[in-house]
Amino acid sequence: MRGTTTDRIREALGSVDYPADKWAWVEEATRAGAEEETIRALRAVPQAEYANLNEVVRSVSIDHEREDGPVGAPVNPIVEELGENRGS
């Protein structure tokens, strides 16, 4: 079984209103037609209320072999916080 990627999680949960609990975003990912690997990875996250998408992403087990770019590459802090570079 292959895992999911950060991009797939962000795509599946793009319309979730935060804070949200695990079941809210599992439901949203299912509704959005996310791949089964992504839904399975989301279900495996501990039950809690998450303040934003980045907290969810940090909690999910990512298949780094499927990610674009090298594992452990530095991430711009703005991208880390907001999920994208907003022109700064």
N, C-alpha and C positions, 0 to 999 in steps of 0.2 A: 504494500500500500504506500502511495506517495502522499506527502503532506500538502500543505497549502503555502501560499506566498503572501507577503505583506500587501502587494498590489491587489490580490484577490480578496483579501479581508477588507481593505479600504473600499473596493468596488462594491462588495456585498453590503457594507454597512454605511454607505455614503449618505443615506437619508435618515439615519437614526438620530433622534433628539436625545441629547445627554443632559443630565446624568441618566443612565439606563442600566438595568440589570441584565444579567446573562441571558435570560429567556427572551427579553425584548429584542436583543440583536440576533439571537438564534432564529427567532420568528421572522425578523426582517431579512436575514440572509436566505432563508427558505423561500420567502415570498419573492425575493429578487432573483431566484433561480441560481443561486451559488452552487458550485460543484460540491458533491458529497464530501470530498476531503476537507473543504473549507468548513462546512457545517459540522462535520465530526470534530475538527480542531476547536471550533467555537464551543461545542458542547463539553469539551474536556477542560475548559477554563474554570477555575474556582468560582462558585456563586458569590457574587458581591455586586454592589452598585459601582459602576465605573463612570468617572467624571467626563471622559472624552475618548475619542477614537484611539488616540495614542496609548492610553492605558490598556485598552483592549489589545491592540497590536503587540504591546510589550508582554502581555500575558499568554498569548497564543504560541504554541509550538510551531515554528516556521521551518519549512524544508529549505535550508539555505542552498542546496544544490539547484533549486528551481529559481532562486532569486536572480535578478539581473545584477551584475557587478560582484566584486569579491566580498567574501564574508568578512565582517569586521571593518569594512571601509568606513571612514569617518562620515558622520552625518551632520549637515549644517544644523545648528541649534534651532533655527527658524523652521526648517523643514521638520525637524523632530517634534516641535511644539504644535505647528499648524498643519502639518501634513503636506505642505507644498511650499515652494518659494514664492512669496507674494511680491516679488520685484524689489526686495531690499538688498 
